[in-house]
């Protein structure tokens, strides 16, 4: 895949800029910063409500359709597979979710899970691996990421598996460090907003971080994942290939021991 790379090639020499030495000289009024652009991402509950409304309309249409006489067609039509564009977001083994792995070259990989690309992230994890390290692992073959957390002592309030705050990460059997669950930052939401129309793909985005600078590129890969819930203490995310089948490139196992 050819990635489109954009960089700011313009440079300015500030050494020769005229700086007023008289402190009493009037200062030019600084314009206020532009207001932040609102995000178009919606809450997952709003999407569920919209789906329920569609379901009610469909049931009403179906009740009217059943009142029609049954006709036997003289020929049959081929059925086209819907692939990954189905509105049900349910696979044979689990639930279809959107996963995005992104980060700066020298920064940690961020994993964001959404119900659909139009939803706010329901899970954001800061993985214990740099982006260039993950790219190297993906280019070499299959990647198996295991996230383990400990069960809380009896008597404490139980939390859902995906609400666990800290995990221990293993990549292809090698321990890499601790994974932290956190809220989505403004930069995370900006990335999700830019990738809103992207269902599946990979590439780079123009970023702005203190580590990489204003010209730093933010790499991303966005596939669909088949989310399979084994029990209240285990879940698995299998990356899907563009044809809708389970791919062998990346799997994420989450388990509470």
SEGU-997170 format. One record per residue: residue in three letters; x, y, z of N, C-alpha, C in turn. Coordinates in steps of 0.1 Angstrom, whole numbers, plus 5000, padded with zeros to 4 digits. Last residue first. Layout:
alaXYZXYZXYZ...
REM end
This chain:
unk493448665355493948535361493748545376unk491848765326492048795341492348665348unk492848845294492448745303492748795317unk492848905260492648965273492148865283unk494648895230493948815240493948895254unk494548975197494749035211493948955221unk496248915167495248875176495648935190unk497248945134497149015147495948955155unk497348785110498348885113498348925128unk495448615101496448555110497548665115unk491948695100493348705095494348645106unk488848575094489848595104491248595098unk487148745066487648625073488648665084unk486548965052485648935063486048815070unk488249055033487148975028486248925039unk490249195047489249275040488049185035unk490449015079490949055066489849125058unk490349105113489649045101490349095089unk491849005143491749105132491249035120unk490148925172490848865160490648965149unk490248955206490049035194490848975182unk488748795234489748795223489348885212unk488448765269487948815256489148805246unk487648655302488548635290487748685277unk485948665323487448685326488248665313unk483548595316483648725322485048755325unk484448435285483848435298483948575303unk484848495257484948355262484248335275unk483848685232483748685247483748535251unk485348825205484748695210484948695225unk485249035179485349035194484648915199unk487049085152485948995157486148975172unk487749405139488049295148486849215151unk488849585111487749535119488349415127unk491749805113491049695108489649675115unk493950055108492550035112491849915106unk496950185117496350075110494950055116unk499150475115497950405120497650285111unk501550715125501150595117499950535123unk502251035123501550945131501050835123unk505151225119504051155113503551045123unk506251555128506151415131504951345125unk506451825125506551745113506451595115unk506451925151505251955142505351865129unk507851655172507751785165506551805156unk508051425186508351415172508351555165unk507551515213508651425210509051425195unk505351675212506551725217507751645214unk503451645181503851605194505151665199unk501451625156502051735163502251695178unk501051475123500851485138501551605143unk499451355095500251465100500051485115unk499350995093498651125094499751235099unk499650705072500250805082499350935081unk498150385071498850495065499450585076unk495450155063496650185070497350305063unk492050025067493150085060494350105069unk488550045069489749965070490850025062unk486950275070486550155076487750065079unk487050615073487850505070487350385077unk485750845081485250785069486050655065unk487250895106485850865106485350795093unk489750975109489550845104488150805103unk489451225122490051215108489851085101unk488451135146487651215137488151215123unk490450985157489250915154488351005144unk492251205160492651095151491351015147unk490851355179491251415166491551305156unk490851175200489551205194489851275180unk493551185207492951065203491651085195unk493851455214494551415202493951275198unk492251465237491851535226492551495213unk492151115249492551255250492051325237unk490050885265490550935253490951085254unk491250745296490250815288490850865275unk493050425298492850565301491650625293unk494850155309493650195303493350345308unk498150055302497250135311496050175303unk500349785305499449855297498449925306unk503849725312502449745317501649825307unk505849495292505649595302504149605306unk506549275277507049405272506749515283unk507548935275506949045283507549175279unk506848735247507848815254507148925262unk504848605232505548535244506548615251unk504048805214504648685209505448615220unk504049015240503949015226504748895221unk502249085269503148995263502949005248unk501549315296501549285281502649185277unk499349355322500649315318500649255304unk497249635330497449505324498949475323unk494949835347496349805344496449655340unk492149865351492949985348494349945343unk489249705336490549685344491549805340unk487149705319487349825328488549815337unk486949475306487549585299487649715307unk485749315327487149285322487749405315unk484149505353484149435340485549415335unk484749445388484649535376484649445364unk483549395421484049345408483849435397unk484649525451483649535440484249485427unk486049285474486049405467485049405455unk485549025483485049135491485049265484unk488648885472487248865475486848975485unk490849075451490548995463489048995466unk490749065415490749135428490449045439unk492948895393491648905399491748985412unk495249065372494948985383493549005388unk495649045336495449125348495049025359unk497249055304496848975316496649075328unk497249025270497049125281496449055293unk499048935243498348885254498348995265unk499348925209499449015220498548965231unk500948805182500048765193500248845205unk501348825149501648895161500548855171unk503048675121501948685130502348755143unk505548875105504648765105503548785115unk507149105101507848975102506848855102unk505449325102506149295089506849155089unk504749325129503749295119504349255105unk507249395141506649265144505549225133unk507549655130508549555127507949415130unk505349785141505449775127506449665123unk506049765168504949695164504949675148unk508349945168508449805172507349715167unk507250185161508150125152508449975155unk505750235184505050205171505950145161unk506550045214506650155205506150125191unk504549915240505349895228505450015220unk502349875258503749875263504649835251unk499550075250500249955250501749975253unk496950215263498250265260499150135261unk493550195252494750135259496050185254unk490250265254491550315249492650265258unk486950195245488150145252489450205245unk485150325230484650265242485750205251unk485350625213485950505217485350455230unk482350725196483350755205484050625209unk481550615162481250625176482550675184unk481950575136481250695139481050715154unk483150315133483950435131483350565135unk481550145160481650175146482650295145unk482550085186481550005180481450015165unk486150095190484850155188483850055183unk489250105206488150015202486850105201unk492550175202491250235204490250145198unk495750175214494750085209493350145212unk498850325207497550335213496550245206unk502250275213501050245205499850255213unk504550535222503850415224502550395215unk506950695199505950685210505250555211unk508450715177509150695189508250685202unk506350745158507350645156508150615169unk503050775173504250825167505350725167unk500150565166501150625174502250685166unk497550315166498150435161499150485171unk495050105158496350105164497050225158unk491650055162492650145156493850135164unk488749855154489949885162490949965154unk485349805156486449875148487549905158unk483749485158484049615163485249675154unk481349235157482249315149482449455155unk481248965180480749095176481749175168unk481248615171481348725181480748855175unk480948425152481548385165481448495175unk479648535130479248405134479748365148unk479148885139479748775131479248645136unk477449185137477549055144478148955135unk476549425126477849415133477949295142unk474249495111474049415124475349415132unk474749615088474349705099474249625112unk477449505068476249475074476049575086unk479849525055479049645055477749625061unk481449305051481649375064480749495065unk479249105032480549125037480549205050unk476949025019477049165023478449205029unk476748844988477248855002477348995006unk473748814970475148874970475548874985unk472048554956472148634968473648684969unk470348534924471548504933471548604944unk466948444921468048544920469148514929unk464848224903465448274915466648364912unk461548224888463048214887463548264900unk458948254894459248154884460748134883unk457848274928458548324916458848214907unk454748264943455948184940456648234927unk453448484967453648454953454848374951unk451148544992452448484989452448434974unk449648864997449548724993450948674989unk450449065026450349045011450248905008unk450849085052449449075048449349055033unk453549105055453048975058451548965054unk453949375052454349285041453749155043unk453249475077452449505065452749415054unk455249365093453849325096452949365084unk457449495081457349345080455949305083unk457149755089457149725075456849575072unk457549715116456249775111456049735096unk460149625117459049535121457749585116unk461449855107461549735099460449635103unk460950035127460450065114460449935106unk462349905148460949925149460249955136unk464949925138464349795140462849805141unk465450195138465450125125464749995126unk465350225166464350295157464250225144unk467650075172466350035177465250095169unk469650235161469350105155468050045160unk469450455177469150475163468850335156unk470350345201468950395200468550415186unk472950285194472050175197470550215196unk473950535190473850455179472950335181unk473750625216472950695206472850605194unk475650465229474250445232473250515222unk478050565219477550425214476050405218unk477950905208477950805219477450665214unk479651015179478450995187478750895198unk481751255164481551125169480451115179unk482251515156480951455151480751315156unk483351775177483551635171482151585167unk483952115169483252015176483451875169unk487052275170486052225162485252115169unk487852545193488052405189486852355181unk488252885181487652785190487852645185unk491553025177490252985171489652875181unk492953255201492953135193491653085188unk492753615196492453495204492553365195unk495553805185494253755182493953625191unk497254055204497253915199495853865197unk498154385195497154295202497154155195unk501454475198500354455189499454355196unk502554705222502554575217501254555208unk504555005222503254935222503354795216unk507455025242506855025229505554955229unk508754995266507555075266506855085252unk511054845262509854775268508654855268unk512854835233512254935242511054865249unk513554645215514354645227513654745237unk511854435193511954565199512654555213unk513454245169512854235183512954375189unk513354115137513554245145512754235158unk515053825129513853895131514054015140unk517253665124517353805119516053875121unk516553415134517653485140517753635136unk514553275122514153375132515353455138unk513853165092515053205100514653305109unk511752885085511853035087513153055096unk510752655061511552685073511752835073unk508652415046509052555047509752575061unk507752165045509152185040509652325042unk505951955062506052095060507552135057unk504651665045505651725054505751875051unk503051375040502951515038503951575049unk502551075021503351145032503351295029unk500550815016500750955012501451025024unk501650485009501250585019501550725014unk500650214991501450344990500850445000unk500849885000500050005000500950125000
REM end
